[in-house]
Amino acid sequence: MRTVIMKTLLYLGLWSWVLGRGTRAMSAEEKTKTRDQILEMFDHAYGSYMKYAYPADELMPLSCRGRVRGQEPNRGDIDDSLGKFSLTLIDTLDTLVVLNKLEEFEEAVRKTVRDVRLDNDVVVSVFETNIRVLGGLLGAHVMADLLRERGERMQWYRDELLHMAKDLGHRLLPAFNTTSGLPYPRVNLRYGVLNPLSRTGTESDTCTACAGTMILEFAALSRLSGESVFEEHARKALDVLWEKRQRGSDLVGTVINIHSGDWVRRDSGVGAGIDSYYEYLMKAYILLGDSVYLERFNTHYSAIMKYISQPPLLLSVHMHNPTVSVRSWMDSLLAFFPGLQVLRGDLKPAIETHEMLYQVTKQHKFLPEAFTTEFRVHWGQHPLRPEFAESTYFLYKATGDPYYLKVGQSIVEKLNTHARVPCGFAAVQDVRTGTHEDRMDSFFLAEMFKYLYLLFSEKNHLPFDIDDYIFTTEAHLLPVSLSTTQPSCQGNSTEVHTAPEEDLFTYSCPSAQTLFPNNPSFAKTIRDSYKYLTGVGRPHQVSPVRGIELPLHDNGMEPVEFLKSMGISLTPLNEAAGGAGSGEQLDSTGQKGVYRVKLIAEVSQTPEEEEVVPLVVQLISPPFLGRVVLTAGPAKFGMDLTKQEHGVKGRIVKSAPYSACGPIENAAELRGHIALALRGDCMFAAKARRLQEAGVIGVIFIDHREGSSSEETPLFQMVGDGGSTSDITVPLVFLFSREGATLTAALEKHQNVDVLLLPKERELGQDKAEKAMGVNIQIRLAKEGELQDGEGKSTTIQLVLEPGEEEEEEEEGRRTGGEGGALAGHCTPPVGGDQDPPHPCTDRQTETTNEQPPPLGPSPSDPDSDP
């Protein structure tokens, strides 16, 4: 059955003429050209790593050097994937074979066996180390063993990579030493978890994906090595997650307590924190042949399609109240889900979600780390994630539709144009500005190039039959023949709380009828309905203009010119009707001064941007005296500084620890002052609660990303942790790195520094705007019989122009021409003198930008939303 699932994807290519209708087929020459381009790009990335970074874990492509943990500024949880074990090399090994670079593969295996050490005294993420390093070693062992059996290469190989994988597996096993069977999120490679030297073991929470994404690698290790202990522990963790699902909805939460099994975060989706848990249930059935995994997956999948899937969107809901969405944005990691739906055989929603994602990439060049349901940027980073390319590959393999080759070409072009740098490829710090980050994660080589190359390759281009293998979440290759290598563990059982609604194909291969209804333009029709989802590429259409006849009984031109200056177009009725050519403005009754008024309004389908109000941190103590003003971003929770007339004033004190992610050690020193805390390691809300409990009157968060500044990166609003933040009442502001450096330097030099936190528009010393004169415009509707003598006998709209009242307060005078004035119909054009013509009102809006994202791994390895 499992092999047939993979084979079915091949046969589905015969349907390319059905789904490809309307998209020109790509010629063999075009495919070859793109494939060669991908190989050149890989050589540039891999060659740069080997030249400038090896044996370091990762390449820093802007600095042209390796990233060694402890020698570079700490990036929080992102660095938990670095273990001083040449991460990028190991993660790339089986990619070399897929790309038919067999000589390079053999040399890389020799380097791995010779140089890599796994007993380092370093704390690493159990999840990341499993999928990247253990998975990389196993995938490379399978490839090396294949080449050795053919007698072409690797004749010297004696299972060294498998021995290394077993060694690493034993180093990860201490993480499972919990009462529940759920693993600790981190482990020390040398000292384990509970050893006094391990520097870990105090954690109590882990994400669902972190605990549920072990079974493929651990089961493969057990079946290749003959030691069942690995598969048993991974299976136990899955059993716990299954038992802890919400029985009413069959959904799981995002973060769980590893000791009690209680849910810590109850939001449920298919993106960060959960994604690969669902993926591994489906793929464990394919790899291991145990129908229990498929039954669990089908149960969850029914719940996902009932509550989370709102095509083309995949929303997050509360696991106990799944009809309620818990956030208005999606993260980029859910881009893997259409590929998983292809394996499930549910092609229509896969096409819908993939097309939505493609439209977002058209709008922003890449998938932002998170984007709103209106497809605006929520978190602007793009660390070269491969999930969208992965789903593109699976959809092409299932359909043969050349449309997906065009999508693949666009990925290649955008990487070359916007991410390529002299020493590799650099992550994009913000898709809105195109700025780069000194980062090239190992998954870029392990996954992105693998999926892109396979997308443009035929079977004869590959050194093995790709359909004999299953991809792990890191795209490492494990043979489906493992199901016959060793019997599965005993004692695995599943009780389905409520039998899901099953279709004919729940326990069988993807159905051609499900994939291809009797409609030759099936897929194209689905895509076309989302073609202009984000508004990009939509042909310009002139908005219809509706006109009304408006008797304006004034022969003078001043009110007419005034209305014109506001964008209201007036056309004399006789001109509009082709009437008298004498130049007089006459209506049908011969009255002068009667005009047709055209009210022009465009209705936009795009919701209004939520305004980000700039705040400032103003240094007011000597010697600064208000002259140093640092632009800051606001938070969506805590005290609203825009409602504080005089802001919040206080002395700044650094928090200890600086990240504020553990017990506050200097609470007495902080009490009554404004705390400085470094971004990273835990969430903004968690930091704020700890510091508020310590008695601070405000918090200034400083970005840990070196070199960031408000001049180069749009301001964003810090967001909470997904739960209620009403308990946080102190004001919170965010400074980018450069502005934060100015503040900390002042503190180091002058010891006592007082600051004022307030909106930018109210900073001390700012020149007040000149008071503006207002004009009230009133529109009066009068029915027949209510008109004054001389007015027409039909229903009339009368514009009454009269001077506006002077505002009593300067602050109100400054605001009337802005948003408030627009809402009240109260326009305040600035007056520069008696002879100056009136100016139209302006209404400025600030583009919404939200909090920068937590660093999410190829799948989420942490619950942080504050990198």
N, C-alpha and C positions, 0 to 999 in steps of 0.2 A: 504493500500500500504506500509506504513512504517513498520508495523509489519511483513508483508510478506518479506520485505528486510532482516530483522533479521532472520526470519525462514528459508529463502532460504539458509543462510550460514550453517544451520544444515544439510539440505538435500544434500548440496554439499559434505558432508563427505562421502556419498555413492560412490563418485568417487575416493576414496583414492586408490583403486586398479589400477585406470587408471594412475594417476599422480605419484603414489608411486612406479611404476615399476622401478626396479633397486636399490631401497633402502629397506633394510630389515625392516619389521614392528617391532615396539617395543612391547615387551610383557607387559602384565599387571603388572608383577612383577617389570620390569625395570621402568615403569612409577611410580609405587608406591614408589620405592626406591628414585627416583629423586624428587618426590613430598614431601616425608618425609625430604629429604635433604633441600629443599626450606623452609619448615616449620622451621627446625632447624636454618637455616640462618636468617629467619625473627625473630625468638625468640632472637637470638644473637643481632641483630640490634635494635629491639624494646626494648628488656630488657636492653640494654646498655643505650639507651636514657632515659628510665624511672629511671634507677638506678643512672646515673651520671649527667643527664642534666635537667630533668623535675624539675620545670616548665619553664625552659628556652625555647627559640624558637627552637634551634637546638643543636645537640650533636657535640662536638669537639672530634673525636674519638682517636686522638693521645694524647691529653691532658687529656682525660677522665673527661671532665667537660662540662657544658653547655655554649653555646654562648649567651651572653646577650649584646644587642646592647648598645654601649657606653662604655662598660667595656673591649672590645677587640679592637685591631687596626682596623681602618676603612677600609673596603674593597670596598668602592665606591658603585656602584649601586647594587652589590650583597646583600648588607645589607638592601636594600629597601623592601625586603620581610619579614624582621623581625619587628614585631610590639609589642613585649612583650605580645603575646597572645597564648603562648604555641603552636606555629605553627606546629611542628612535630606531636603532639598529635592529633590536629584537622585534619590534613591532612591524618592521618593513620586510623581514626575511621572506615570507611566503608571497609577498607582492612581487619580489624579484622573479620568482618562478612563474607567476601568472603572466608577467610581462616578457617572459621567455629570455630573461637575463640570467642564464644558468651559470655562466662563468662567475658573474658577480655574486650570485647566490652562494656558490661553493666557497668563494673567498670570504664572504660575510659570515658563513657558518664557522669557518676556521677562526675568524676574529672573535666570534662569540664564545666559542669553546676555550680559546686561549686567554681572553682578556676579561670576560665578565665575571664579577663576583656577586654572590647573592647573600652573603653573610654580613652585610654592612649594618652598622649601628645607626639606623635611620628609621623613622616612623613613616609608614606609607599607608595609603588607602588600600584596604583589602579588595574593594571592588575594582579600582583602576588597575592594581597589580594583577588581579586575576584576568581581566579581559585583555589587557595589553601585553603583559609579560608572560604569564602562564599560557595564555592563548597563543601568543606569538611563538613560544618555544614548541608548543604542541603542533601548531600548523606547520612550522618549519621542519619538525621531525617527520611529519607525515609526508611532506614533499621530498625530504632527503631520502627517506626510506623508499619512496616511489622511484626516484632516480637511481638509487643503488640497485634496486631489483631489476631495472632495465639494463643494467650493466654499462650505462653510458658515462655516468659520473658518480661521484661520492663513494667510490669503492673503498675508501679509507674509513668511512663513517661507521661507527660502532654504537649507535644510539646515544651519543653523548648529550644531545639536546633533550632526549627523554629523561635521562638521569638528572639533568639540570631542572627539568620541569618537576620531577618527583621531589627533589630537594626543596624547590620553592613551595610546592604544595604542602610539605611538612612545616615550612616556616609560616604558612598562612593558617594552618589548622588551629593554633592556639586562640585565634579570634573567635572560634566557635565554642569556647569554654564559658558558656552562659547557661543559666537555668532554663531558659526558653529554647535554646538551640539556634536563636538568631545571632549572627556574628557581630562582634564589635566592628565599628567602622574603620578602625585603624589598628595596625600591628607593627611592632618593631621587628625588623627582619632578623636581628641577632638575639634579642631578649624576649620576644613574644609580647604578651599583654600584661600579665599580672606581676612580672618580675620588677623589683624596685628600680632597676636600671632601664626599664622599657619606656618610661615617659609617656605611657598611654594606658588605657584601661579605666579611666575615670568617666569616659563617655557613657551615656545611658540611652542615646537615641541613634537610630540609623534610618536611612530612607528605604522605601520598599524595593526599589530597583537594586539598591546596594546589597540587600539580603537575598533577593530573588534572582540574581543574575550570576549564579555560580554553577548551575547544574551542567551546562554543556562542557565547560572546561574540566570541572571536577570529575564528572562521569567519564569523560574521555580519558583523563589521567588514570582513573581506576581501571578502565578496561584495557588500556595500553600497558599499564604497569602490573596489573593483577592485584593491586591493593585496593580493596573495596571501601576503605575508610573515607576516602574523599567523596565518593558518590553518596555515601550514607549521610554525611554531614550536610551536603548541599540539598539532598532530598528532604532532610529533617527541617531545614529552614523554609523550604517551600510548603511543607505540611503546615507549619505554624502560620504562615501568611494566609494559606487557604482557610484554616480554622478561624482566623481572626477577621475574615472578610465580614462586611455588614450583611447579615443574612436576609434582610428585607430587600436590599438593592443588588446584592452580589458584587459590590464594588469594594475596593480597598482604599485606604488613605495614603498619604504621601510619606509620613514619618511615624515610626513606631518605636516604642520603648523596648529595648533588647532584653530586659530582665522580666518585666511584667507582661509584655505583649499588648499593652494599652496603646491606643493610637494617640499620637502627639499632635499631628496635623491631619485633619480629616477631609481636606480637599482632595478630590479624586478626578484624574484626567488620564491622558495617555502620553503626556509630555514629561518634563523634568520630574524626577523623583519616583516615577512608576514605570516609565516606558518599557525598558527591557525586561521587566518582570513578565509582562504579557508576551513579549517576543519569545522569551525562553520557555514558556509553557508550550507554545505551538512547536517550536523547534526541538524541544526535548522529545516530543512525540515522534517527530521525523527522524531524529538521530538515534533514539534509544528504543523505539518501538513499543513504548508503554502507553496504552490508551488512557490511563489515568490523567496524564498531562493534557491530552486532547479534550477529555471531558471537562476538566477545569477551565481550559482555555475557552471552550464553547460557552460555558456558563458565564464567564466574564465578558465574552464578546457580545453575547445577547444583551447584557447590561450596558455595555458601552454604546451599542447601537440604539438602545432605548433612551438613555439619559445624556450621554456625552456627545454623541454624533448629531450635529445639526447642520447637515451638508450645506455649504462646503466646510463649515467650521467644526472644530473639535474643542469643546469648551470644558472647563473644570467646574465640577459641581460638589456639593457637600455629600459625603458618602451616606449620611443618615437622612438627608433630605435632598435627594438627587434631582428634584425638579427646580432647584434654586441654583443658579450660576454664582460662583464665588468670586469671579474676577472677570474683567472685561478685556483681557489680553491672553494671547497664546504664546508659548515659547517655541523656538525653532526645532527643538528635539522631537516634537511630534511629527516632523517631516518623514520619519521612518515608517509611520503607520500605514500609508498607502501601499508600501511594499509588503507589509505583513498582511494586509487585506488581499493582495494578489495571491499569496499562499493560501489564504482562507477561501479564495474563489469568489470573493465579494467585490467585483470589479467596478460597479457603478459608483459607490461612494469613494473608492480609491481614485478614480478618474476625477471626481469632483474636488476632493481635497487637494490632489496634486495640482490641478489647474489653478485653484486658489493660490497655492504656494508659488506657482510659476508667475502669476500676475503680480504677486508681492515682490518677487525678484526683479520683474520688469520695472517696478516703481522705484525700488531702492538699490538695484544692482545685485545685492545679495539678500539672503534672508536675515533680517535683524534678529538678534538674540531673543527678542520678544517683540510682538506687534499687537496692536489692538484689534478688536473685532471690526473696526473701521479701516484697518490696514495702515494705520499710522505707526510710527516707531515708538515702542515702549522702552526697550533697551537697545541701544544702537550698535553694540558690538557684533562682529561676525568673525569668529576665530577659525574660519575656513572649515566649517562643519560639512560632513559628507552625506548627511541623511537625505537631503533632497536629491542628490545624484543617485543614491541607493534606490529610492523609490522610482526614479526615472528609469533606471536599468531594469527593475522588475516589471514595470509596466510595458516596457518595450519587449522584453522577453515573452511576456504573456500575450501581447497583441500583435507584435511585428509592425506596429503603426509607425511609419517614418516620422510622424510628428515628434515622437520622443527623441529621435536622433537630432532634430532641430533644437530641442530643449537642451540636449547634451552639448551641442555645439555652443549654445549661448553660455553654458557654465564654463566651458574651456576658454571662450573669448574673454569673459569677465575676469577670470582668474589671471589671465595673461595681462590684461589691460589695467586692472585695479589692485592686484595683490602681488604681482611679480616685482622683485627688487634684485639688486645685483647679487646678493648672497642668499637667494632662495625665494620663498614666498612669505609675505608678512600678513598676519591677521589684521583685519580692519578694525580700528578702534571705534569708529563711528561711521555708519553707512551714510549719514547725512553730510559729513564733511570729507569723507574719504581718507582721513588720517590713518596712519598705520600704527600697529603695536609691535613691539620687538618680541615676537612670539611666532613659532611655527610648531604646533603640537604634533606629536607622533602620529595621531590618527589621520592627519592629512596624507601621509605617505602610506599608511596601512590601509586606508579605506578609499579616499577620494580617487586616487589614480587607479586603484583596482577596479572600481565600479565604472569609471569613465573608459578605461581600456576595454573592459568586457562589453560595454555598450556598443562599441564600434568594431568588435571582433567577430569573426566567424569561428566555428568550432575548430577548423583546421589551423587557426592561428595560435591555438593554445597547446601547451605540451601535455595536457591530460584532459579527460572528460569532466568538465565543470559540473555536470549534473550528477556526478557521483559524490558530491560534497555538499555540506550545509555551511552557510556563513554564520559565524558567531556575531555578536553585536559589534565587534571590532573588525568584522570581515575576515577573520581567520578561518581557514578551511579545515573542516573535520569530516572524515568519510562516513557516509550513511551506513556503511557496512559494519560499524561498531555495534549495531544492535544484535548482530549474530556472534560477536566476539566473546561475550560473557553474559550470562543471565542477569536480569535486572535484580535490584535489591528486593528482599522480601519485606512484607508488611506494608506495602504501599497501597492505600485504599482511599477512595473518594466517596463522600456522601454528598450528593447534590441536594441542597436544602429545598430548592424549588426547581423542578425540572424546567429548563428553558424551552421556549418554543423552538422546535427543531425543524429544519427543512430536510428535503430529501438527501442533501449532500453534506449533512453535518459530520458524518463519519466516513466520508469518501473523498475522492479526488475532486478538484475544481470542475464544475460542470460547464460544458460548452453552452448549454441553454441559459445558464445563469450569466455567463460571461458575454454571450453574444445573442441577445434576443433577435427575433426575426425583423431586423431593421438594419439595412446596409449602412446607414450613417449613424449608428448607435453612439459610438464614442465621440464622434465629431459633434453630434447634437448636444451631448452632455457638456462638452467643453465650450461650445459656442454660447451657452447660456451664462457662462462666467467670463466671457471674453473681455469685457470691459468692467470687471468687478471692481477694480481699484480706480477706474477712470482713465488709466494710461492707454493711449492709442485710440480713444474714442474720437470720432470725427466731430469737428466743431459744428454746432448747430446754433443758429441765431435764435435767441429767445423770442417768442412771439410778443408783439407790442399791442397792448390793449389801450384803446383811446376812449376818453369820455369827453363830452362837451361840457365845458365849465364856464358859465357866464361870469366874467371878471369885470365888474362894473367900475372901472377906473381908467380914465383916458390917459393918465400919466404913465411914463415908461419905467419909473423907478421900481415899482413892485414887480413888473414883468422882468426886468433885468435881474432883480434879486432872485426870483424864482429860477431863472435860467442858470444863475450862478450855483444854484443848489442841484442842478442836474435835471430840473423839470422842464420839459420842452413844451413850448407854447406855439401853436400854429394858428394864424388868423383863419376863422371859419371860411371866409370867402376864398382864401387860397386853397384850403383843403378841399373845398367843394368845387373849385374851378369857377368861382363866382366873379364878382365885380373886380375889374382890374384897375380900379382907380387908386388902389393903395389904401382905401379905407377898410377898417375891420367891421364888417356888418354881419349880423346873424340873419336868420330867416325872416325876422320881423324888421330888419333894417337898422338894428341897434348898433351903435359903435362900441368899441372896446370889449368885444366878446371874442374869446379865444377858445381853441380846442387844446386841452391839456393832455399830453401823453405821459402817463405814469408808467415808467419802465422798471420792471422788477424781474430779477432772475432767481429762480428757485433752485438751490443747489441740493443735490442728494447727499453731499458730504456733510456730516455733522460739524457743528462749529468746533474749532480747536479749543481745547481747554487751556486757559491762560496760565502760564507760569509766572508768578509775580516775583521779580528779582528782589532779593534781600541784600543787606550789607552788614558787614562786621566793621564798625568804625572805631578806630583806636582813639580814645579821648583823653587818656592820661598824659602827663608830660613825658617826653618832649613832643608827642605826636599832636595832641590838642585837636583831634578831629581831621587832621590833614591826610591821614592814611585811611583809605576806604577800600575794603575788599568786597568784591561782588560774591554773593552767596546764593545758593539754591534753597528752596523751602522744603518742607515735609508735608505729606498729606495727613499727618496726625500730629498730636501735640498742640501747644498754644498757637493760635493764629495771630502772628505779629501784625498783620494788616489791621487788626481790630484793637491794637494797643496804641493809644494816642502818643505815648512817649517812648515806645519801645521797651526793651529790657536791658538794664545796665548792670554790669558786674565785673569782678576781677577774674581773669582766666587762670585755671590751674590744670595741669596735665593729669589725666587719669592714670592710675596704676592698678592693673596693667593698662598700657596705652590703648590696647584694642577694646578694653572694657568687656571682654568676653568671659571673664572669670570673676570670682569674688573681688569686690573693690577693696584694695589694700589701703588706700589713703582717704577713706570716707570722711574722717574728721577734717582733713585739710580741704576737701572739696566742698564741705557743707557751706551753703550760702554763696557759693561762687559759680562761675560758668566753666563747665568742664571741657577740655580738649580730648577728643578720642579719635583714634586712627580707624579708618574704614578697614574691614576685613575680618575673617575668621568666624563671625556670627552675624546675625541680622541687626539692622538698625534698631528695630523695636526692642530687641533683647538688650542691646547696649543702653538704650534710653531708660528702660525699666530699672536696670541695675544702678545707673547714675542717679535717677530720680530718687530711688530708695536711699541713696547715700546723702541726699539733701541738696543736690545742685539746683540752681535756679534756671539753668539753661545748658544746652550742649552744642558744641561746634564739632562736627565731624570733618575730618581731613582725609582727602583721597590718598590711598596708598600707592596709586599708579604714578610712578615718577614722571614728571614733566607735564602732567595734565594741567590745563588752565581754562578759565572761563572765556578767554579770547578765542580759543580754538575748538572748544567743545560746548554745545548748547547746554544751558541749564536744564536740570530735570528735578522732578519732585520725588523725594525719598518716600518709599511705600512701606507699609507694615508687613506683618508676617502671615497674612491671610486670615488672622483672627481679629477679634475686637482690640482696638488700640485706644479705647475711650479712657482707660486708666492712665494714659500718658498725658500729662498736662503741662509739662515744661516746654519752652520753645526750643526747636531744633533747626539748625542751619547746616549747610554743607559747603565746604570750601574745596576747590580743586587743589592739586598738589602745589602749584606755584604760589597761589595765594596763601595756602596753609604754611608754606615755608617762610613767607614774610611774617606771619603771625608768630610762629615758633621762634624765629630768629629774634624778634622783638622781646619775647618772653625771656629768652636766654640772656639777652644783653641787659635788660632793665628790671628783671625779676618781677616787679609788680606792674602789671599792665591791665588797665581798665578798658573795657570795650562796650559798645552799644550795639544791640541787635535790633534792627528795624527795617521796614521796607525801603528800598532804594530811593523812592520818590520823596521820602521824608528825612533823608540824611541831613545831619547838621551842616549848616553853612551853604546849603543849596539855594541858589537864587529862586525866589518865588516867581511863578509865572504872572505876567501882567493880567490884571483883572480884565475880563472880557465883557463887552456889552452884549446882551441877549435880545433876540427878537422872538416873540411868541407867534406861532402860526396856529390859528384855530380854524377848523373846518366845521361849518355849521350846515346841517341838513334841514331844509325847510320844505314842508309839503305845500301843495296848492292851497291857497287861502291864507297861508301864514306869511306870504311874501309882502315886502314893502311895496309901496306904490312904484310903478315903473319897472318892476322886475317881471321876468317871464311868467307864463302861466303853467309851466311844467315843473316837475321836481328838480330842484336846483342844489348844486353844491356851492356854497359861498365861502371864499377864503377871506378871512378878516386879518389884516396885518396891523400889528400894534407893537409899540416898543416893549422890550422885555424889562422885567424888574431887575434892579441891581442886586447882586448877591451880597448878603451881609458878611459872609465869611470868605476869606481868601481861598481856603481849601475847596469850598464848593465852587467858587469861581473858576478854579483850575480844572475841575472835573466836568463841568457842564457840557463842554464840547466833545467829550469822549463818550464812553459807553453809556453812562447814565443819561446824557443828553439825547443820545440816539433812541433810547427806550422811551423817553418822555416826549419825544417830538420837539425838543427844545434845542435849537441850534445856536451856537455862539461863535460866529465868525470874528476873528480878531480885527479890531478897528485901528488903523494906523493914522487916521486923520480924516478930516471932513471930505477930502477929495479922493481918498482911497476907495476903490471899488470893494464891495464885500467879497469875502472869500468863502468858498464852500466849506462846510464842516468836514472834518476828517474823523475817522474812527479806526484807530490802530488796534490791531490784534497781534498778540504774541503767540508764535507757534508753540504748541505743547511739546515738551520733551520730558521724558520720565526718567526714573532712576536707572543708572547703569546696571547691568545685570550681574547676578552672581555668576562666577565661572562655572559653567555646567560642563561636565566631561562629555565624551562621546555619548554617554548617558549620564544622568545626574548622579554625582557621588556625594552630594552633601545637601542639607536642607537650607543652606544659606541663601538669602536674597541680597546679601551685602558683601561683594567680593573684596 
